[in-house]
Amino acid sequence: MTVTPQDTSGPQPVSSRRVLTGLGVSGGIAIGRAFVVDRQFVHVPRHRLENDDINAEIAALHQAVASSIEHLHRLKNQSGARDSAASEELGFLLDAYIHMLTQSRLVRGAEERIRDQNMNAVWAVSDVIEDITGQFEAIDDRYLAARASDIRDVGLRLMRNLTGETDRAFDTAPRGAILVAEEVSPADMARLEPGQIASFVTAIGGAEGHAAIMARSLGLPAVLGATGIIGGVSGGEMMIVDGTRGEVILRPDAADLDRYRQRRDDWLAVRQKLLRLRDVPSETSDGVTLDLHANIELPVEVAGALANGATGIGLLRSEFMFMNKRYLPGEDEQYRELADIVTQMGGKPVTIRTLDIGGEKLALSLQEEMGTGPNPALGLRGVRLSLRRRDLLETQLAAILRASLLGPVRVLIPMVVSIHEMIRVRQVYNAVAKRLRQDGHGIPDMLPPLGAMIEIPAAALTIDALARECEFFAIGTNDLTQYTLAIDRSDDQVADLYDPLHPAVLRLIHEAVTVAGRHDIPISVCGEMAGDPRYTSLFIGFGLRNLSMSPVNLLPVKQRLRKIDLRTAADHAGRVMEQWDSARIAMMLDDFNDLA
């Protein structure tokens, strides 16, 4: 992949001011110069296949084709939501790209090379691209020459899906730049250094996807789904991003710059005022204390969590240790990563979730084994993968147990459906602890608590059974909402139907909290709902005493919390639970918050 400060290929943006709209997924305002990610290079490993491997390689090719087509459809759907000539033109282009991947000369030629010449798939695709584009470019016709560029673009998409190669262009982003890309993945985000970029804008993405979650966690203003950004700005051009309103201004004029600099100053002033609450107790107006913990995707977020007054880490997503690696990290490597985080927290509790690779969080080292599947969100992920690959689970549990000597730790198991899964995990847990002691590793006499994520309706509905094997619970509202409503929160066509206030979702949360309380088992909420002050009174009324959220949301939630009294919140939550319409529930919450 290369990054061009001034890209001269393809359609050129006009030189005048332009305003784009998208989804404002992370608040704040950024003013800076565009850093346009141009994914025009893929490393092509070349090797000859054994005859027995040919069918598997062809299957991998077709899987990569399907993934490429799915991605193009997502981009086309996002484009179609914008009523403009530009989006219509982009739609025609994407249709052409999709056609090129549907039993085209490109795909057929690659399959023939795999079968007849024993080429590995990415080599075969690269070879076909060079062959086709060479023929087009040899013809003295500007239209056909442009088609050669289109074929190369489609081929590069296919090759990236085949290799799983994570782009390295982010490494060279100028400090303070605004990153512009078609899409930003969790693996891309994991490459960013603190303060490296000021903001980012993408053509694809939704408010509940991991790119949005990580933007909020890192405090980066972000706008996703701004279709016109493709070809709309060149590297180095000035732009403004308003992550609260979902606006992007390309080539702003002097009035824009003055106005948004003032808005940015106002935004920062509000944040500075909130910082005064950092060391103030997290308690209601009538003295009921809550633990406000931080969700952490990357180690660089720990400093932000502490700076915003987190009293612990309620969800450490361990996937960061597997991102951007073509090997599986061993016990010692994982221990060092976790030990550093536990040490930084200085005695505050850290809840470490075991590996939950799947969907958009795919590790290169596991890609070949897992594939993408027809529906990754319902596939081999979470505890299912851990029990299928016991070596992964054992390695991770060993690293966690060793790190637990440095501070209080809890072990959280994702995607749990039944008590039998927790029984099997505990058997592995105890066996790993026994092995570590025999090998002379120091671990606590009393093992860290073992708990389950409540993020699948089956788990919420049978939490009384899970209570027999769990020492704590954490409700993941993102996936719980997704699975309850059968809505893929990353699917642009239905993302607007994703509704955490649906009565079914609220009843599952309420029931889980009630049952956990009856068994005297600690329970928290660690999904995005926990970080929205709009829901704080509802959760307090349900009986929750631990909320975990993106670090940037800790102080707004604390501010809201200190205005609420428990009795009033409980009465209001009871009335909410009598409702059957999510719109009515939303109105009741807003009215309550306005009065408090």
MIKE-442439 format. One record per residue (C-alpha): residue number from 1; residue in one letter; x, y, z. Coordinates in Angstrom, 3 decimals, padded with zeros to 6 digits. Last residue first. Layout:
N
vexke, lomar, xx, yy, zz
NUM, a, X, Y, Z
...
***
This chain:
596
vexke, lomar, xx, yy, zz
596, a, -033.335, 015.610, 036.930
595, l, -036.201, 017.034, 034.873
594, d, -034.554, 016.719, 031.467
593, n, -033.325, 013.220, 032.293
592, f, -036.819, 012.054, 033.183
591, d, -038.305, 013.520, 030.006
590, d, -035.577, 011.905, 027.905
589, l, -036.108, 008.517, 029.527
588, m, -039.885, 008.701, 029.121
587, m, -039.555, 009.695, 025.457
586, a, -037.216, 006.789, 024.761
585, i, -039.611, 004.376, 026.468
584, r, -042.538, 005.662, 024.392
583, a, -040.495, 005.151, 021.220
582, s, -039.533, 001.663, 022.415
581, d, -043.195, 000.615, 022.770
580, w, -044.231, -002.070, 025.264
579, q, -044.049, -000.134, 028.513
578, e, -044.357, -001.608, 032.016
577, m, -040.572, -001.819, 032.319
576, v, -040.344, 001.955, 031.977
575, r, -042.627, 002.431, 034.982
574, g, -040.376, 000.257, 037.140
573, a, -037.298, 002.120, 035.912
572, h, -038.914, 005.410, 037.023
571, d, -039.598, 004.103, 040.519
570, a, -036.034, 002.771, 040.796
569, a, -034.563, 006.083, 039.596
568, t, -036.652, 008.047, 042.122
567, r, -035.484, 005.822, 044.964
566, l, -031.848, 005.843, 043.900
565, d, -031.327, 009.593, 043.626
564, i, -029.891, 011.059, 040.438
563, k, -027.821, 014.218, 039.901
562, r, -024.495, 012.583, 040.798
561, l, -025.042, 009.904, 038.167
560, r, -025.301, 012.423, 035.326
559, q, -021.896, 013.920, 036.098
558, k, -020.448, 010.442, 036.549
557, v, -021.805, 009.442, 033.147
556, p, -020.286, 012.543, 031.531
555, l, -016.991, 011.763, 033.361
554, l, -016.659, 008.141, 032.275
553, n, -017.608, 008.638, 028.623
552, v, -014.072, 009.349, 027.306
551, p, -012.825, 006.140, 028.934
550, s, -015.187, 003.943, 026.873
549, m, -017.554, 002.174, 029.236
548, s, -017.991, -000.105, 032.241
547, l, -020.918, 000.234, 034.654
546, n, -021.040, -001.362, 038.102
545, r, -023.816, -000.929, 040.665
544, l, -026.779, -002.191, 038.681
543, g, -030.098, -002.371, 040.539
542, f, -032.538, -001.843, 037.662
541, g, -033.058, 001.725, 038.864
540, i, -029.338, 002.393, 038.578
539, f, -029.464, 001.045, 035.033
538, l, -032.402, 003.263, 034.122
537, s, -030.813, 006.347, 035.686
536, t, -027.655, 005.869, 033.614
535, y, -029.402, 005.282, 030.281
534, r, -029.192, 008.810, 028.819
533, p, -025.717, 009.164, 030.258
532, d, -024.491, 006.870, 027.450
531, g, -021.379, 004.914, 028.456
530, a, -023.237, 001.876, 029.806
529, m, -025.265, 001.642, 026.598
528, e, -022.051, 000.980, 024.666
527, g, -021.657, -002.414, 026.317
526, c, -020.020, -003.178, 029.667
525, v, -022.955, -003.647, 032.008
524, s, -022.045, -005.173, 035.354
523, i, -023.020, -008.107, 037.551
522, p, -021.744, -009.275, 040.921
521, i, -023.322, -012.554, 042.124
520, d, -025.556, -012.480, 045.211
519, h, -027.740, -015.287, 043.785
518, r, -030.863, -013.094, 043.932
517, g, -028.830, -010.179, 042.632
516, a, -027.735, -012.192, 039.602
515, v, -031.373, -013.109, 038.978
514, t, -032.523, -009.479, 039.082
513, v, -029.669, -008.192, 036.914
512, a, -030.284, -010.867, 034.266
511, e, -034.026, -010.214, 034.310
510, h, -033.544, -006.474, 033.853
509, i, -031.106, -006.950, 030.963
508, l, -033.412, -009.436, 029.217
507, r, -036.403, -007.174, 029.798
506, l, -034.538, -004.187, 028.360
505, v, -033.660, -006.069, 025.186
504, a, -037.223, -007.333, 024.688
503, p, -038.635, -003.852, 025.345
502, h, -036.591, -002.396, 022.467
501, l, -034.494, 000.370, 023.995
500, p, -031.247, -000.987, 022.512
499, d, -032.638, -000.311, 019.007
498, y, -030.721, -001.397, 015.894
497, l, -033.226, -000.582, 013.152
496, d, -030.958, 002.166, 011.738
495, a, -028.252, -000.479, 011.225
494, v, -030.501, -002.340, 008.773
493, q, -029.064, -001.499, 005.352
492, d, -025.649, -000.424, 006.642
491, d, -024.945, -003.856, 008.086
490, s, -022.509, -003.393, 010.990
489, r, -025.238, -003.626, 013.638
488, d, -026.409, -006.940, 012.188
487, i, -030.021, -007.109, 013.306
486, a, -031.655, -010.302, 014.604
485, l, -033.378, -008.217, 017.317
484, t, -032.192, -010.291, 020.274
483, y, -028.854, -011.090, 018.644
482, q, -027.946, -007.484, 017.909
481, t, -029.250, -006.136, 021.216
480, l, -027.294, -008.720, 023.212
479, d, -024.285, -008.094, 020.964
478, n, -024.044, -004.427, 021.882
477, t, -025.437, -004.784, 025.408
476, g, -022.601, -006.963, 026.673
475, i, -023.780, -007.810, 030.185
474, a, -020.931, -008.803, 032.501
473, f, -021.408, -011.600, 035.037
472, f, -019.563, -012.725, 038.166
471, e, -018.489, -015.860, 040.032
470, c, -019.888, -018.213, 037.433
469, e, -020.488, -021.978, 037.594
468, r, -023.825, -022.325, 039.417
467, a, -024.878, -018.839, 038.304
466, l, -024.949, -020.158, 034.732
465, a, -028.155, -022.018, 035.630
464, d, -029.865, -018.869, 036.937
463, i, -028.556, -017.034, 033.872
462, t, -030.713, -019.220, 031.656
461, l, -032.677, -016.483, 029.858
460, a, -029.723, -014.119, 029.703
459, a, -027.464, -016.863, 028.344
458, a, -029.959, -017.868, 025.646
457, p, -030.413, -014.190, 024.727
456, i, -026.708, -013.921, 023.858
455, e, -024.564, -011.165, 025.360
454, i, -024.274, -012.183, 028.997
453, m, -020.496, -012.446, 029.242
452, a, -019.416, -015.089, 031.717
451, g, -017.255, -015.071, 034.848
450, l, -014.211, -016.650, 036.471
449, p, -012.907, -015.006, 039.639
448, p, -009.107, -014.962, 040.055
447, l, -007.701, -018.157, 041.600
446, m, -007.283, -018.277, 045.371
445, d, -003.729, -019.329, 046.169
444, p, -002.524, -016.659, 043.729
443, i, -000.001, -017.683, 041.062
442, g, 003.768, -018.117, 041.286
441, h, 005.219, -020.184, 038.502
440, g, 007.207, -023.218, 039.654
439, d, 006.325, -025.570, 036.807
438, q, 004.071, -027.607, 039.121
437, r, 002.238, -024.435, 040.109
436, l, 001.752, -023.497, 036.465
435, r, 000.449, -026.975, 035.615
434, k, -002.115, -026.890, 038.438
433, a, -003.349, -023.447, 037.358
432, v, -003.673, -024.677, 033.760
431, a, -005.702, -027.696, 034.904
430, n, -007.983, -025.496, 037.014
429, y, -008.701, -023.182, 034.101
428, v, -009.194, -026.068, 031.667
427, q, -011.806, -027.599, 033.977
426, r, -013.329, -024.153, 034.485
425, v, -013.682, -023.739, 030.712
424, r, -015.432, -027.109, 030.426
423, i, -017.903, -026.221, 033.178
422, m, -018.458, -022.792, 031.606
421, e, -019.337, -024.370, 028.272
420, h, -021.680, -026.838, 029.958
419, i, -023.489, -023.955, 031.669
418, s, -024.777, -022.828, 028.295
417, v, -024.609, -020.000, 025.742
416, v, -021.360, -018.175, 026.491
415, m, -020.214, -015.732, 023.793
414, p, -017.318, -014.330, 025.838
413, i, -015.516, -015.670, 028.957
412, l, -014.341, -013.083, 031.507
411, v, -011.363, -013.693, 033.803
410, r, -010.973, -011.325, 036.782
409, v, -007.781, -009.643, 037.957
408, p, -006.581, -007.899, 041.106
407, g, -002.921, -006.874, 040.804
406, l, 000.583, -008.062, 039.959
405, l, 000.066, -011.730, 040.857
404, s, -002.822, -011.762, 038.391
403, a, -000.342, -011.481, 035.513
402, r, 000.633, -015.152, 035.944
401, l, -003.003, -016.211, 035.924
400, i, -003.720, -014.139, 032.822
399, a, -000.775, -015.607, 030.902
398, a, -001.808, -019.147, 031.851
397, l, -005.414, -018.465, 030.843
396, q, -004.266, -017.239, 027.438
395, t, -002.048, -020.211, 026.725
394, e, -004.669, -022.694, 027.882
393, l, -007.379, -021.060, 025.785
392, l, -005.309, -021.050, 022.616
391, d, -004.231, -024.673, 023.159
390, r, -007.872, -025.638, 023.694
389, r, -008.658, -024.762, 020.088
388, r, -012.266, -025.951, 019.817
387, l, -012.942, -024.819, 023.387
386, s, -011.491, -021.372, 022.714
385, l, -013.230, -021.135, 019.338
384, r, -016.628, -021.783, 020.883
383, v, -015.818, -019.528, 023.841
382, g, -015.665, -016.534, 021.536
381, r, -015.947, -017.216, 017.827
380, l, -016.791, -019.964, 015.360
379, g, -019.948, -018.673, 013.712
378, l, -022.995, -016.547, 014.469
377, a, -021.273, -013.177, 014.071
376, p, -019.268, -014.669, 011.185
375, n, -022.393, -015.198, 009.051
374, p, -021.748, -017.066, 005.789
373, g, -018.314, -018.082, 007.046
372, t, -015.309, -015.768, 007.263
371, g, -012.458, -018.248, 007.268
370, m, -011.737, -019.770, 010.677
369, e, -008.667, -021.885, 010.002
368, e, -007.137, -019.642, 007.366
367, q, -007.895, -016.490, 009.319
366, l, -006.405, -017.619, 012.619
365, s, -002.962, -015.968, 012.384
364, l, -004.429, -012.988, 010.516
363, a, -006.757, -012.231, 013.417
362, l, -010.318, -011.311, 012.472
361, k, -012.150, -008.647, 014.478
360, e, -014.747, -007.697, 011.827
359, g, -016.688, -010.942, 012.375
358, g, -014.690, -013.179, 014.695
357, i, -012.011, -013.149, 017.365
356, d, -013.320, -013.137, 020.919
355, l, -010.214, -014.125, 022.877
354, t, -010.546, -014.110, 026.645
353, r, -011.958, -011.082, 028.403
352, i, -009.713, -009.585, 031.065
351, t, -011.356, -007.783, 033.981
350, v, -008.805, -005.505, 035.669
349, p, -009.246, -004.326, 039.267
348, k, -007.371, -001.233, 040.545
347, g, -004.094, -002.102, 042.246
346, g, -001.889, 000.291, 040.290
345, m, -003.685, 000.171, 036.934
344, q, -000.325, 000.484, 035.180
343, t, 000.770, -002.849, 036.674
342, v, -002.290, -004.669, 035.324
341, i, -001.654, -003.165, 031.876
340, d, 002.044, -004.086, 031.807
339, a, 001.323, -007.574, 033.102
338, l, -001.167, -008.122, 030.304
337, e, 001.314, -007.404, 027.514
336, r, 004.144, -009.286, 029.223
335, y, 001.927, -012.290, 029.915
334, q, 000.761, -012.412, 026.304
333, e, 004.352, -012.558, 025.097
332, d, 005.284, -015.200, 027.689
331, e, 002.303, -017.413, 026.857
330, g, 002.828, -017.371, 023.118
329, p, 001.440, -014.988, 020.523
328, l, -000.100, -016.817, 017.548
327, y, 001.702, -015.940, 014.342
326, r, 000.815, -013.816, 011.347
325, k, 000.316, -010.804, 013.552
324, n, -001.614, -007.606, 012.839
323, m, -004.091, -008.243, 015.658
322, f, -003.525, -011.119, 018.083
321, m, -002.563, -009.204, 021.238
320, f, -005.220, -006.576, 020.472
319, e, -007.876, -009.301, 020.739
318, s, -007.630, -009.232, 024.548
317, r, -010.591, -006.929, 025.070
316, l, -010.089, -005.552, 028.576
315, l, -013.557, -005.049, 029.990
314, g, -014.345, -003.607, 033.423
313, i, -011.020, -001.876, 033.829
312, g, -010.933, -000.225, 037.245
311, t, -011.837, 002.864, 039.235
310, a, -011.771, 004.971, 036.077
309, g, -011.101, 008.653, 036.842
308, n, -010.805, 010.169, 033.372
307, a, -007.000, 010.337, 033.504
306, l, -006.938, 006.693, 034.590
305, a, -008.931, 005.595, 031.550
304, g, -006.895, 007.834, 029.257
303, a, -003.639, 006.281, 030.489
302, v, -005.067, 002.803, 029.917
301, e, -006.099, 003.623, 026.335
300, v, -002.640, 002.966, 024.881
299, p, -003.015, -000.711, 025.859
298, l, -005.723, -001.189, 023.212
297, e, -009.427, -002.119, 023.285
296, i, -010.144, -001.008, 026.857
295, n, -013.563, -000.640, 028.452
294, a, -013.323, 001.534, 031.536
293, h, -014.881, 001.157, 034.976
292, l, -017.347, 003.267, 036.928
291, d, -018.055, 001.570, 040.248
290, l, -021.251, 002.914, 041.752
289, t, -021.837, 004.369, 045.220
288, v, -025.265, 005.217, 046.643
287, g, -025.015, 008.515, 048.564
286, d, -028.411, 010.169, 048.088
285, s, -027.264, 012.357, 045.174
284, t, -025.890, 009.247, 043.506
283, e, -022.271, 008.240, 043.789
282, s, -019.062, 008.147, 041.799
281, p, -016.907, 010.061, 044.290
280, v, -015.116, 013.195, 042.957
279, d, -011.558, 012.543, 041.757
278, r, -012.268, 012.988, 038.037
277, l, -015.109, 015.482, 038.459
276, r, -012.913, 018.494, 037.702
275, l, -012.192, 016.828, 034.367
274, l, -015.738, 017.667, 033.319
273, k, -014.871, 021.351, 033.167
272, q, -011.943, 020.606, 030.869
271, r, -014.231, 018.610, 028.583
270, v, -016.655, 021.528, 028.381
269, a, -013.781, 023.900, 027.590
268, l, -012.551, 021.516, 024.894
267, w, -015.924, 021.646, 023.161
266, d, -016.028, 025.441, 023.370
265, d, -012.519, 025.675, 021.876
264, r, -013.538, 023.333, 019.072
263, r, -016.630, 025.414, 018.405
262, q, -014.480, 028.560, 018.251
261, r, -012.061, 026.883, 015.846
260, y, -015.110, 025.763, 013.902
259, r, -016.382, 029.286, 013.312
258, d, -013.007, 030.793, 012.411
257, l, -012.147, 027.954, 010.022
256, d, -015.542, 028.057, 008.347
255, a, -015.313, 031.837, 007.863
254, a, -011.856, 031.470, 006.292
253, d, -013.079, 028.952, 003.720
252, p, -013.111, 025.195, 004.181
251, r, -011.476, 022.908, 001.573
250, l, -013.626, 019.916, 002.512
249, i, -016.128, 020.296, 005.332
248, v, -017.169, 017.054, 007.015
247, e, -020.350, 016.901, 009.081
246, g, -021.609, 014.163, 011.403
245, r, -022.986, 016.619, 013.944
244, t, -020.911, 015.395, 016.882
243, g, -017.884, 014.215, 014.933
242, d, -017.434, 017.601, 013.255
241, v, -014.500, 017.084, 010.893
240, i, -012.829, 020.010, 009.126
239, m, -010.629, 019.794, 006.038
238, m, -007.452, 021.270, 004.552
237, e, -005.878, 019.505, 001.581
236, g, -002.679, 017.519, 002.135
235, g, -003.866, 014.337, 000.446
234, s, -006.618, 014.960, -002.035
233, v, -010.323, 015.207, -001.274
232, g, -013.534, 014.057, -002.911
231, g, -012.247, 010.928, -004.612
230, i, -014.012, 008.842, -002.003
229, i, -015.195, 011.341, 000.625
228, g, -018.550, 011.463, -001.100
227, t, -019.695, 008.381, 000.764
226, a, -019.470, 009.866, 004.249
225, g, -020.507, 006.642, 006.021
224, l, -018.374, 007.296, 009.078
223, v, -017.532, 010.568, 010.816
222, a, -014.975, 010.572, 013.614
221, p, -013.705, 012.847, 016.371
220, l, -011.020, 010.836, 018.218
219, g, -011.451, 010.324, 021.963
218, l, -009.594, 007.017, 021.973
217, s, -012.615, 005.132, 023.319
216, r, -014.991, 006.981, 021.039
215, a, -012.863, 006.156, 018.001
214, m, -012.563, 002.567, 019.239
213, i, -016.330, 002.154, 019.391
212, a, -016.775, 003.706, 015.953
211, a, -014.164, 001.420, 014.389
210, h, -015.736, -001.485, 016.254
209, g, -019.137, -001.041, 014.644
208, e, -022.093, 000.473, 016.540
207, a, -022.282, 003.841, 014.795
206, g, -021.906, 002.381, 011.331
205, g, -019.184, 002.215, 008.701
204, i, -018.234, 002.842, 005.098
203, a, -017.022, 005.984, 003.327
202, t, -014.593, 006.853, 006.092
201, v, -013.496, 009.950, 008.002
200, f, -010.810, 010.069, 010.674
199, s, -009.626, 012.382, 013.423
198, a, -006.544, 013.983, 014.958
197, i, -004.045, 011.330, 013.926
196, q, -000.862, 010.215, 015.662
195, g, -001.952, 011.359, 019.123
194, p, -001.460, 007.930, 020.614
193, e, 000.039, 005.599, 017.972
192, l, -002.270, 003.970, 015.459
191, r, -001.643, 000.380, 014.438
190, a, -004.515, -001.040, 016.505
189, m, -006.901, 001.185, 014.598
188, d, -006.000, -000.546, 011.350
187, a, -006.573, -003.945, 012.970
186, p, -009.969, -002.732, 014.200
185, s, -010.780, -001.883, 010.563
184, v, -011.046, 001.520, 008.914
183, e, -013.014, 001.848, 005.676
182, e, -012.841, 003.795, 002.433
181, a, -010.192, 005.969, 003.934
180, v, -009.464, 009.548, 005.037
179, l, -007.221, 010.132, 008.068
178, i, -007.145, 013.656, 009.414
177, a, -003.553, 014.642, 010.180
176, g, -002.285, 015.666, 013.623
175, r, 001.028, 013.842, 013.319
174, p, 001.774, 012.945, 009.726
173, a, 000.538, 009.434, 008.820
172, t, 003.445, 007.117, 008.051
171, d, 002.424, 004.139, 010.200
170, f, -001.140, 004.367, 008.921
169, a, 000.177, 003.279, 005.538
168, r, 000.945, -000.181, 006.891
167, d, -002.039, -002.043, 005.467
166, t, -003.067, -005.280, 007.060
165, e, -002.676, -008.216, 004.725
164, g, -005.467, -010.759, 004.961
163, t, -003.702, -012.361, 002.020
162, l, -006.753, -013.414, 000.060
161, n, -008.922, -010.439, 001.004
160, r, -006.108, -008.088, 000.063
159, m, -005.714, -009.904, -003.256
158, l, -009.398, -009.497, -004.097
157, r, -009.338, -005.793, -003.387
156, l, -006.158, -005.491, -005.447
155, g, -007.851, -007.270, -008.350
154, v, -010.810, -004.909, -008.285
153, d, -008.473, -001.905, -008.359
152, r, -006.385, -003.389, -011.181
151, i, -009.500, -004.061, -013.221
150, d, -010.640, -000.464, -012.727
149, s, -007.247, 000.886, -013.822
148, a, -007.371, -001.267, -016.959
147, r, -010.841, 000.124, -017.617
146, a, -009.304, 003.615, -017.743
145, a, -006.957, 002.456, -020.506
144, l, -009.982, 001.152, -022.371
143, y, -011.601, 004.608, -022.272
142, r, -008.370, 006.370, -023.246
141, d, -007.853, 004.211, -026.341
140, d, -004.483, 003.404, -027.866
139, i, -004.555, -000.288, -026.956
138, a, -001.439, -001.558, -025.147
137, e, -002.974, -000.498, -021.835
136, f, -005.807, -002.972, -022.274
135, q, -003.509, -005.933, -022.972
134, g, -001.233, -005.080, -020.074
133, t, -004.240, -004.713, -017.792
132, i, -005.379, -008.251, -018.596
131, d, -001.985, -009.965, -018.166
130, e, -000.931, -007.979, -015.108
129, i, -004.246, -008.697, -013.438
128, v, -004.046, -012.394, -014.316
127, d, -000.606, -012.714, -012.712
126, s, -001.707, -010.921, -009.552
125, v, -004.734, -013.207, -009.255
124, a, -002.568, -016.319, -009.688
123, w, -000.013, -015.082, -007.152
122, v, -002.818, -014.434, -004.653
121, a, -004.220, -017.917, -005.224
120, n, -001.071, -020.050, -004.962
119, m, 000.099, -021.196, -008.376
118, n, -000.156, -024.904, -009.229
117, q, 000.128, -024.152, -012.972
116, d, -003.031, -025.836, -014.254
115, r, -005.399, -025.660, -011.261
114, i, -004.197, -022.437, -009.673
113, r, -003.627, -020.809, -013.053
112, e, -007.085, -021.835, -014.244
111, e, -008.723, -020.450, -011.088
110, a, -006.952, -017.139, -011.569
109, g, -008.110, -016.906, -015.181
108, r, -011.693, -017.714, -014.241
107, v, -011.686, -015.052, -011.548
106, l, -010.262, -012.310, -013.772
105, r, -012.159, -013.375, -016.874
104, s, -015.336, -012.936, -014.893
103, q, -017.474, -015.444, -013.051
102, t, -018.795, -012.620, -010.869
101, l, -015.872, -010.498, -009.694
100, m, -015.874, -008.131, -012.670
99, h, -019.635, -007.739, -012.247
98, i, -019.104, -006.461, -008.707
97, y, -016.647, -003.873, -010.006
96, a, -019.112, -002.756, -012.670
95, d, -021.845, -002.395, -010.052
94, l, -019.365, -000.364, -008.005
93, l, -018.840, 002.026, -010.918
92, f, -022.576, 002.434, -011.478
91, g, -023.085, 003.159, -007.751
90, l, -020.291, 005.727, -007.797
89, e, -022.105, 007.594, -010.555
88, e, -025.325, 007.494, -008.563
87, s, -023.477, 008.724, -005.463
86, a, -022.066, 011.638, -007.431
85, a, -025.429, 012.507, -008.925
84, s, -026.842, 012.880, -005.451
83, d, -029.335, 011.323, -003.060
82, r, -027.091, 009.731, -000.453
81, a, -028.369, 006.433, 000.989
80, g, -027.315, 004.755, -002.247
79, s, -023.681, 005.324, -001.390
78, q, -024.000, 003.314, 001.815
77, n, -025.673, 000.533, -000.149
76, k, -022.923, 000.648, -002.783
75, l, -020.193, 000.487, -000.137
74, r, -021.880, -002.467, 001.519
73, h, -022.310, -004.155, -001.862
72, l, -018.602, -003.641, -002.542
71, h, -017.706, -005.299, 000.765
70, e, -019.960, -008.274, 000.029
69, i, -018.403, -008.645, -003.423
68, s, -014.919, -008.681, -001.922
67, s, -015.905, -011.237, 000.730
66, a, -017.460, -013.490, -001.915
65, v, -014.342, -013.233, -004.106
64, a, -012.159, -014.050, -001.082
63, q, -014.268, -017.149, -000.413
62, h, -013.968, -018.118, -004.072
61, l, -010.184, -017.853, -003.917
60, a, -010.023, -019.815, -000.651
59, a, -012.058, -022.601, -002.303
58, i, -009.594, -022.587, -005.194
57, e, -006.756, -022.929, -002.677
56, a, -008.506, -025.835, -000.928
55, n, -008.983, -027.591, -004.259
54, i, -005.310, -027.148, -005.168
53, d, -003.796, -028.396, -001.903
52, d, -003.531, -032.100, -002.818
51, n, -001.641, -031.206, -005.992
50, e, 001.066, -029.503, -003.957
49, l, 001.066, -025.798, -004.562
48, r, 003.813, -023.695, -006.068
47, h, 004.832, -020.548, -004.259
46, r, 004.608, -016.791, -004.702
45, p, 003.874, -014.343, -001.877
44, v, 002.363, -011.129, -003.271
43, h, 002.682, -008.068, -001.017
42, v, -000.245, -005.805, -001.762
41, f, 000.064, -002.230, -002.973
40, q, -002.495, 000.334, -004.056
39, r, -004.372, 000.959, -000.845
38, d, -004.446, 004.733, -001.069
37, v, -005.106, 006.124, 002.395
36, v, -005.668, 009.851, 002.120
35, f, -004.131, 011.971, 004.883
34, a, -006.216, 015.125, 004.839
33, r, -004.967, 018.269, 006.531
32, g, -006.303, 019.568, 009.796
31, i, -009.229, 020.784, 011.846
30, a, -010.831, 018.340, 014.264
29, i, -014.047, 018.792, 016.210
28, g, -015.444, 016.598, 018.964
27, g, -017.842, 013.722, 019.298
26, s, -017.443, 010.159, 018.094
25, v, -019.933, 008.451, 015.790
24, g, -021.111, 011.372, 013.652
23, l, -022.697, 009.439, 010.820
22, g, -022.319, 011.035, 007.414
21, t, -022.660, 014.418, 005.799
20, l, -020.405, 016.098, 003.268
19, v, -019.808, 019.837, 002.780
18, r, -017.769, 021.198, -000.147
17, r, -015.590, 024.260, -000.631
16, s, -014.128, 024.678, -004.077
15, s, -011.135, 023.051, -005.829
14, v, -013.068, 020.193, -007.340
13, p, -011.879, 016.724, -006.528
12, q, -010.050, 014.761, -009.211
11, p, -011.419, 011.510, -010.562
10, g, -008.785, 008.772, -010.850
9, s, -005.056, 009.141, -010.436
8, t, -003.402, 012.415, -009.420
7, d, -003.055, 011.666, -005.714
6, q, -001.357, 014.515, -003.883
5, p, 000.186, 013.317, -000.634
4, t, 000.216, 009.742, -001.995
3, v, 000.056, 006.849, 000.426
2, t, 001.215, 003.471, -000.790
1, m, 000.000, 000.000, 000.000
***
